Amino acid sequence: MCRMFAYVGDSKEELTKLYEALKESAKNDVIASKYGLNPVHGDGWGYVIYDGERIYFYKSKNPIFTESLVLPSIEGKFYAIFHARQATDKSTVSARFAHPFYGDDENYFYFFAHNGSVDKEKLAHDLNFQGQTTIDSELALKFLIKNGIEKGIDLLMKEYTKSALNVFILRISRSDGSAELYYVNYYTRKDRSEYYKFYRTENAIFSSTLTYFGIRGVEVEEGKLLKL
């Protein structure tokens, strides 16, 4: 289980507030505590920031609340995804398996962050993935690239999701550098709906726990592929 946010806009101040709220959410997830779950998301973190010219991409095995972010010198509109991880399999706690994950095809570059669980074994089988070590989120991105975002998300929701498919997808065009940021709020664990809900402002989408640390928004519609 993880906490995360995505942002599209031009305010470094707004980005900093979201980042600080994410750190607090990762250190003390009050919603997870309500369900008797581990409230600490300390198994690594990462981010991607894209301003149309430069891509800043960082992943660490350390807890987000033990590191300090110095924002890059970004001007104008930018796209960002930040993610704090709580790993199901602690043997995969490393920068390699922190989010966001990166992938590409003939037309686009992709960055992907995920909260929840999907069927890793079924995805590995269907993708003919032979790697020795992986996690479900990495395979979910490979599946989306293979099938296309719209079809891939629909199939992941219908056939592979175990608990939740809360995702952010930053897609950057190879040809002209234009970008789109997609998000999905989908979960099958209705008994933990408060935990899995996404909220949004005009410029951001974020995990529900951030609402306890100063970020206010409206609930995101559930079960649809949307664009920020």
Secondary structure, 3 states (H helix, E strand, C coil): CEEEEEEEECCHHHHHHHHHHHHHHHHCCHHHHHCCCCCCCCCCEEEEEECCCCEEEEEECCCHHHCCCCCCCCCCCEEEEEEEECCCCHHHCCHHHCCCEEEECCCEEEEEEEECCECHHHHHHHHCCCCCCCCHHHHHHHHHHHHCHHHHHHHHHHHHECCECEEEEEEEECCCCCEEEEEECCECCHHHHHHHCEEECCCEEEEHHHHHHCCCCEECCCCCEEEC
